[in-house]
Amino acid sequence: MLGEFIDKIYTPWRRDNHKAAQATLNMLKSQFGDLFYSRPIDELKISEFYAWRSSRLEQGKKATTVNKNIVALKAALKWDVKQGYVESNPLEKIELLKEYDSEAKVRYLSDDERQRLITALDNREKRIRAGRTNHNEWLDERERPLMLELDGEFADHIKPMVLLSLHTGMRQGNLFALKWGDIDFESRTATLRAAVTKTGKTVRIPLNSFSIKLLNDWRAQCANATPDALIFPPPVSGAIPPT
C-alpha cells in the first residue's frame, strides 16, 4: 500500500536525510492520502494522477502548488524503486504543468515604494527614540534608574535587517539565521550556510558598500558580535536593544 510505504519506510529515511521533512510528509498525506494511500503502488495509474491534478486546478490551486505536490510524491516513488521495493514508478513519465502563475510572483519595489518604506523605517526610529527619551524623563522625575540611551546608529534590529534585505535580496529566514562569522568584510560576501538554505546548498552573496557600512554600524552597537553570534537575534519582549 502507498500509505504503508510512506509511513513505515519512506518517513524514517526522509527525516534522516532532509530538512523540513515533516512538512513534506504532511503535505503528501493531506494531498494524496484520501485517494491513494490505501492503494497498492503497482496498481496506481498515471491517468489517475492527471485526473487528480485537473480537479485541483478546477478548485483554484495554482500550477506551482500542484507541481510541487506531484514532484514530492514522484521523488518518494523514485526512491521506492531505487531501494527495490517496487519495480516501476507510476509517476515516472508524468509531465509537469507550465507554471505561468509563478511569473506573477516576481516583483520588485518601485522607486516610490522603496522611498516610502525607508521613510517609514526612519519615522519608526524617531518614535522609538522619542519614546525612550520621554520614558527616561518620567523615570528621572521619580528618581528611578534610567534605561540606556539609544545612541547607536539604529534604535533596534528592524531597520538594518530590512535595509540589508533590500540590498541583498536575502529572505527573512536567512537573515535571522545569519551569524557574524558568515560575513567576510574583506571579500565583501555573506555566506548562507547549507543548513539554513531551502536548497540545502551553501550560497555566497556579494555585499555592496552600503551593506558593508550598515553591518559595521550595526556590529558596533551589538552586545555580542562574536563569530557564532546571530547578527539579528530573536527580539525579547521588553528587552533593551543592543548597545
Secondary structure, DSSP 8 states (H G I E B T S, - for coil): -HHHHIIIIIHHHHHHH-TTHHHHHHHHHHHHHHHHTTS-GGG--HHHHHHHHHHHHHTT--HHHHHHHHHHHHHHHHHHHHTTSSS--TTTT------HHHHTT-----HHHHHHHHHHHHHHHHHHHHHHHHHHHHHHHTT--------SS-SSSHHHHHHHHHHH---HHHHHH-BGGGEETTTTEEEE-TTTSTTSS-EEEE--HHHHHHHHHHHHT-S--STTSBSS----TT-----
